[in-house]
Every structure is written in structure tokens, then in C-alpha cells.
Amino acid sequence: MKKIRVLIVDDSALIRKILTEIINSQRDMEAIGSAPDPLVAREMIRELNPDVLTLDVEMPKMDGIDFLEKLMRLRPMPVVMVSTLTERGSEITFRALELGAVDFVAKPKIDIASGMQEYSNEIADKIRAAMAARIKRHAPVPVAPKNSADVVLPAIANRVASTEKLIIVGASTGGTEAIKDFMIQLPPDCPGILIAQHMPEAFTKSFADRLDRLCKITVVEAKGGERVLPGHAFLAPGHSHLLLKRSGANYMTELSQGDLVNRHRPSVDVLFRSAANYAGKNAIGVILTGMGKDGAAGMLEMHQAGAYNFAQDEASCVVFGMPKEAILQGGVDEVVSLQDMAKHVLLKISSMGKHSHRV
């Protein structure tokens, strides 16, 4: 088996050592070198020709963003950003994703040995996803036992009738840019939106704030207990599942700290099941780029409950994992490019009649 060859770029010798040990402990990858700054990294990239780069966001001599911008222009390659858990760190990270980085991880907490195995799994998965994004095919990913949405909420058969429309969105690798590109096209009076994006909890509020600045609608990190109104979007916080619930005639948000589902919390399957349970045919499902198959089972449940579902096409995905699985399971009605997704969703809502958006 050909191993994924990884070059580590970080100004901290300790972080370089930790990342090297994590990567070399995986059967399908190896750390072929490490660089303390982008200038050294540039020479090592020429000499070693790595498959994937891990890149520190904030470094001396040349910061990670300047380096990434040059790299993506002159020698595009898969990059996973390693970011500090700060407001400044998260803003820079989202800029990196705009420039073409595949994904990001938070820097490991040196003093918490107990969480290191979980961190190791996360960074290894993201390196595999970066490799898959580059070669446009799926390398097999080792999968831990996975719970279904049953561990958070049961499916229900008797659904309450309503006419208010909702848009339900799920994404993972590449999703921050895909969600932004989709949502900036939506009008201020579009139906309420619930979003599950796999992301560490330190970054979800910054991501929601960023979307709120860029979009015509109001975007917030969900707190639970909010009424879902037209022109408002609720992003799942990184520590909880986001669920749709009903209170009388109103749609409401709910958060759950239930078990991981498909190794994720928030899980797209959980959000999609809650939409199947409480919105049924009034929901529009949208599954965007992402590694794995979280959301595929839930999208089928939405479809069976009468929802109309869209999947992002392979050509516009960073990783065509989640959309592909949803298509294979039979829960998708239309496969659409990212640039056309908002237009198709709005046309479908218009054709559904009441509570559609006004152009």
C-alpha cells in the first residue's frame, strides 16, 4: 500500500514532534519531513514532493496565509491548516479555506494527554480527506463503529401538518466554503434554515458570525429553544447535535449532547431525521461536499417523509463522499452544481406555494 506522504510546517518544535508521531502511527501515511517556517517548507516541497501539507496558520517570516496564497497559485496541493483556538485564529482559518485549503484542525492541547487519541483520529481522517480531494477518488477510510440517529431521537410516523417551508443543510470537508457560496445567494425572506457542518466547537460561532456578515439573511450559532423564522439560519454548535422540533404551530431549534453519530456531534443524520419527523414534505434537504456518509440515511428518511432533496454534484465537491452516499441510498431528487444550488432550491420552494420566498 502506497502511504500518504505528509510534510509538516509549524514554527513550534513541540507541535512538529507531536504531529510527526501522530502521522507515523497511522498505517497509511508517513511524515516525510517538517519545516519551521514557509521559506524552509518551500525548498522541502521542491525536494520531497509531498502528497499533503499540514500548515500552521500563524508563523514568523511569512504567515501561513501568505504562503498558502502563493502555494495555491504556483503549485496547488492538498493542505490541512493547523489553527489556534482563538478568534483571530478562526478568522484566518476561514480565509485559508477560501484560498483553497481542504480543511483545518485545532492545534493539539499539549497538556491533555487523554484527548490525544481522539485528536490523532481527527487529524488522520482530515489528511485522508485531503488526499481524496486531490486525486478525485475515494481512498478507503478506516471506520470506527458508528451509531445511527436512533441514539439521539427515534423516528416517528405521525407527523403534524404545517405549510411553513424549511431548508435543511448538511456538510463536512469543504463545507464552510460551500455553505457560504450557497447562502450568499439566498434572499432575505427565504425559508428558515438549519445547518449541520462538522466543525470544532471553538470555530462554529466565528463561522456563523462570518456568514451573518456576508449573507442577506440572519445567521447565528444555535442555542436551542429559538423559533425558526423566515430569513434566519441556525448553525449547529460544535459541541451538540442540532434538531428541529415543534411547539404548537412553530418550528423550534433544540440542542442535544447525545452520543456521537457517525463519529460526529453535530451529526447531519440527526438533523435530517428531526426534519423528517417534524417538517416532512415542507422540508428541502441539501447535502453538500464532505467525507464519509453522515447524512445519507437521514436524507433517505426525509425523502420517505415527503421532503425534496438536493445533492451537490461531484465536479463542484471538494470530497464527493456524503453526496455520493446519499445518492446511492436513494434519498436524493436532484443532483446540482454548487453554483446553481440556491437557484434550484428557490425554484422548488416557489413551486411548493405558500410561504415561498418573494423575488
C-alpha positions in Angstrom: 0.0 0.0 0.0 1.4 3.4 -1.0 1.4 5.7 2.0 0.3 9.3 2.0 3.4 11.4 2.3 2.9 14.4 4.6 5.1 17.5 5.1 4.5 19.4 8.4 5.0 23.1 8.6 4.9 24.7 12.1 7.2 27.1 14.0 6.8 25.1 17.2 9.3 22.2 17.6 6.9 20.5 20.0 4.0 20.7 17.7 6.1 19.3 14.8 7.2 16.4 17.0 3.6 15.6 18.1 2.2 15.8 14.5 5.1 13.6 13.3 4.4 11.0 15.9 0.6 11.0 15.1 1.1 10.7 11.4 3.8 8.0 11.7 1.5 6.0 14.0 -1.0 5.6 11.1 -0.6 2.6 8.8 -1.5 4.5 5.6 0.6 7.7 6.0 4.1 8.9 6.9 5.7 12.2 7.9 8.4 12.8 5.3 9.7 15.9 6.9 9.0 19.0 8.9 9.8 22.7 8.4 9.8 25.6 11.0 8.7 28.2 8.5 7.4 28.6 5.0 10.8 29.5 3.5 12.2 26.2 4.5 9.0 24.5 3.6 9.2 25.9 0.0 12.5 24.1 -0.5 11.3 20.9 1.1 8.2 20.8 -1.2 10.5 21.1 -4.2 12.8 18.3 -2.9 10.3 15.9 -1.4 7.1 16.4 -3.4 4.7 15.6 -0.6 1.1 14.5 -1.1 -0.4 16.6 1.7 0.8 19.6 3.7 -0.1 20.5 7.3 0.3 24.2 7.6 0.4 26.4 10.8 -1.7 29.5 10.4 0.4 31.9 12.3 4.2 31.8 11.8 7.3 34.1 11.7 9.0 35.2 8.4 5.9 34.6 6.3 2.5 33.8 7.8 0.6 30.7 6.7 -2.0 32.7 4.7 0.6 34.5 2.5 2.4 31.2 1.9 -0.9 29.4 1.1 -1.9 32.1 -1.4 1.4 31.7 -3.2 1.4 27.9 -3.0 -2.2 27.6 -4.4 -1.3 29.9 -7.3 2.1 28.3 -8.2 1.8 24.7 -7.0 -1.7 23.7 -5.9 -1.7 20.8 -3.4 -3.9 19.5 -0.6 -3.4 21.5 2.6 -4.8 20.9 6.1 -4.4 24.1 8.2 -3.5 23.8 11.9 -5.0 26.7 13.8 -5.0 28.1 17.3 -8.3 28.2 19.1 -8.7 32.0 19.1 -11.0 34.5 17.4 -8.1 35.7 15.3 -7.1 32.1 14.5 -10.6 31.2 13.4 -10.8 34.3 11.1 -7.5 33.4 9.5 -8.6 29.8 9.1 -11.7 30.7 7.2 -9.6 32.9 4.9 -7.3 29.8 4.3 -10.4 27.8 3.3 -11.3 30.5 0.8 -7.8 30.2 -0.7 -8.1 26.5 -1.2 -7.1 24.7 2.0 -9.1 21.4 2.2 -9.8 21.5 5.9 -8.4 22.5 9.3 -7.7 21.1 12.8 -7.2 22.9 16.0 -3.6 22.8 17.5 -3.3 19.9 20.0 -3.6 20.8 23.6 -0.2 19.8 24.9 -1.3 19.2 28.5 -4.3 17.0 27.8 -2.9 13.5 27.1 -6.4 11.9 27.4 -7.7 13.6 24.4 -4.7 12.8 22.2 -6.1 9.6 20.7 -9.3 11.4 19.6 -7.1 14.2 18.2 -4.9 11.7 16.4 -8.0 10.1 14.7 -9.3 13.6 13.7 -6.1 14.8 12.0 -5.5 11.4 10.3 -9.1 11.5 8.9 -8.5 15.0 7.6 -5.2 14.1 5.9 -7.0 11.2 4.2 -9.8 13.5 3.1 -7.2 16.0 1.8 -5.6 13.2 -0.2 -9.0 12.1 -1.6 -9.8 15.7 -2.5 -6.6 15.9 -4.6 -7.0 12.7 -6.6 -10.8 13.0 -7.0 -11.4 9.5 -5.9 -12.1 7.8 -2.6 -9.3 6.2 -0.7 -10.8 3.7 1.8 -11.1 5.3 5.2 -10.8 3.1 8.3 -14.2 3.4 10.1 -14.9 3.1 13.8 -18.2 1.6 14.9 -20.9 4.1 14.2 -24.2 4.9 15.9 -27.3 5.8 14.0 -29.6 8.7 14.7 -31.6 6.3 16.9 -29.2 7.1 19.8 -30.4 10.7 19.8 -34.0 10.6 18.7 -36.4 7.9 17.4 -38.1 8.1 14.0 -41.9 8.9 14.3 -44.7 8.1 12.0 -47.5 10.5 12.9 -46.3 13.9 11.7 -48.1 17.2 12.4 -49.3 19.1 9.3 -47.9 22.5 8.5 -47.3 24.7 5.5 -44.2 26.6 6.5 -41.1 25.6 4.4 -37.7 24.9 5.8 -34.2 24.4 4.2 -32.1 21.7 6.0 -28.4 21.7 5.1 -25.6 19.2 5.9 -21.9 19.3 5.0 -18.4 18.3 6.1 -15.0 18.6 4.3 -15.1 21.7 2.1 -18.4 22.6 3.6 -17.5 26.0 5.0 -17.0 27.5 1.6 -19.8 25.5 0.0 -22.3 26.7 2.7 -21.1 30.3 2.2 -21.4 30.1 -1.6 -24.9 28.6 -1.3 -26.2 31.0 1.3 -25.0 34.3 0.0 -27.4 33.8 -3.0 -30.5 33.4 -0.8 -32.9 36.4 -0.4 -33.7 38.0 3.0 -37.1 36.4 3.1 -36.1 32.8 2.3 -37.4 30.0 4.5 -35.7 29.3 7.8 -32.6 27.2 7.6 -30.9 24.7 9.9 -27.3 23.7 9.2 -25.1 20.9 10.5 -21.4 21.3 9.5 -18.7 19.1 11.0 -16.5 21.6 12.9 -14.8 22.0 16.3 -16.9 24.0 18.8 -14.3 26.8 19.1 -15.0 27.7 15.4 -18.8 27.4 14.9 -19.6 30.8 16.4 -17.0 32.6 14.3 -18.3 30.7 11.2 -21.9 31.8 12.0 -20.8 35.4 12.5 -18.9 35.3 9.2 -21.9 34.0 7.4 -24.1 36.7 9.0 -21.8 39.4 7.7 -21.8 38.0 4.2 -25.4 36.9 3.7 -28.7 38.8 3.3 -30.3 36.6 6.0 -29.5 36.5 9.7 -27.2 33.7 10.7 -26.5 32.6 14.3 -25.0 29.7 16.2 -28.0 27.8 17.5 -28.5 28.0 21.3 -31.7 25.8 21.4 -35.2 27.0 22.0 -35.2 29.5 19.2 -38.2 29.9 16.9 -37.2 29.1 13.3 -38.4 32.1 11.2 -38.0 33.0 7.5 -34.8 34.9 6.8 -33.0 33.2 9.7 -30.4 30.4 9.7 -29.2 28.4 12.7 -25.8 26.7 12.6 -25.2 23.7 14.9 -22.7 24.4 17.6 -19.6 22.2 17.5 -20.5 20.6 20.9 -24.1 19.5 20.2 -26.5 17.9 17.8 -29.0 20.4 16.3 -32.5 19.1 16.0 -35.7 20.6 14.6 -38.7 20.4 16.9 -42.3 21.8 17.0 -44.1 23.8 19.6 -47.7 24.1 18.5 -47.6 25.7 15.1 -44.0 26.9 15.4 -40.8 25.2 14.4 -38.1 25.4 17.1 -34.4 24.6 17.5 -33.2 22.0 20.0 -29.7 21.0 21.1 -28.7 17.5 22.2 -25.5 16.3 23.8 -26.4 12.8 22.9 -23.9 10.2 21.7 -21.7 10.8 18.6 -23.5 9.6 15.5 -21.3 8.5 12.6 -18.5 9.7 14.9 -19.8 13.2 14.8 -21.6 15.7 17.0 -23.2 17.6 15.4 -24.4 14.9 13.0 -26.1 15.5 9.8 -28.1 12.3 10.2 -29.6 13.6 13.4 -30.6 16.9 11.9 -32.1 15.3 8.8 -34.1 12.8 10.9 -35.5 15.5 13.0 -36.6 17.3 9.8 -38.2 14.1 8.6 -40.0 13.8 11.9 -41.3 17.3 12.2 -41.2 19.0 8.8 -41.9 16.1 6.4 -42.9 17.4 3.0 -42.3 21.0 4.0 -38.5 20.5 4.1 -36.0 20.9 1.4 -32.8 18.9 2.1 -29.4 19.9 0.8 -26.3 17.7 1.2 -23.0 19.3 0.3 -19.4 18.2 0.0 -18.0 16.0 2.7 -16.0 12.9 3.6 -17.9 9.8 4.7 -21.6 9.1 4.7 -23.1 11.2 7.5 -26.5 12.4 6.3 -27.2 9.7 3.7 -29.5 7.7 6.0 -31.2 10.8 7.3 -31.7 12.2 3.8 -33.5 8.9 2.8 -35.8 9.3 5.8 -36.5 12.9 4.7 -37.3 11.7 1.2 -39.6 9.0 2.6 -41.4 11.6 4.7 -42.1 13.7 1.5 -39.2 16.1 1.6 -37.5 17.2 -1.7 -33.7 16.7 -1.6 -30.7 18.1 -3.4 -27.1 16.8 -3.5 -24.1 18.7 -4.7 -22.5 17.2 -7.9 -19.1 15.6 -8.0 -17.5 18.2 -10.2 -18.1 21.0 -7.6 -17.4 19.0 -4.4 -14.1 19.1 -2.6 -14.8 15.5 -1.5 -17.7 13.7 -3.1 -18.4 11.4 -0.2 -21.6 12.4 1.6 -23.5 13.5 -1.5 -22.5 10.2 -3.3 -23.7 8.1 -0.4 -27.0 10.0 -0.2 -27.5 9.4 -3.9 -26.6 5.7 -3.7 -29.1 5.3 -0.8 -31.9 6.7 -2.9 -32.8 9.8 -0.9 -31.8 12.5 -3.5 -34.2 14.0 -6.0 -31.8 16.3 -7.9 -28.0 16.5 -8.3 -26.9 20.1 -8.8 -23.7 22.1 -9.1 -22.9 24.3 -6.1 -23.2 27.5 -8.2 -26.7 26.5 -9.3 -27.9 25.1 -5.9 -29.5 28.2 -4.5 -31.4 28.9 -7.7 -32.8 25.3 -7.9 -33.7 25.3 -4.2 -35.6 28.6 -4.6 -37.4 27.4 -7.7 -38.5 24.3 -5.9 -39.8 26.3 -2.9 -41.7 28.7 -5.3 -43.3 25.7 -6.9 -44.4 24.4 -3.4 -46.6 27.5 -3.0 -47.4 29.0 0.4 -44.6 30.6 2.5 -42.2 30.6 -0.5 -39.8 33.5 -0.9 -40.7 36.7 -2.7 -38.4 37.7 -5.5 
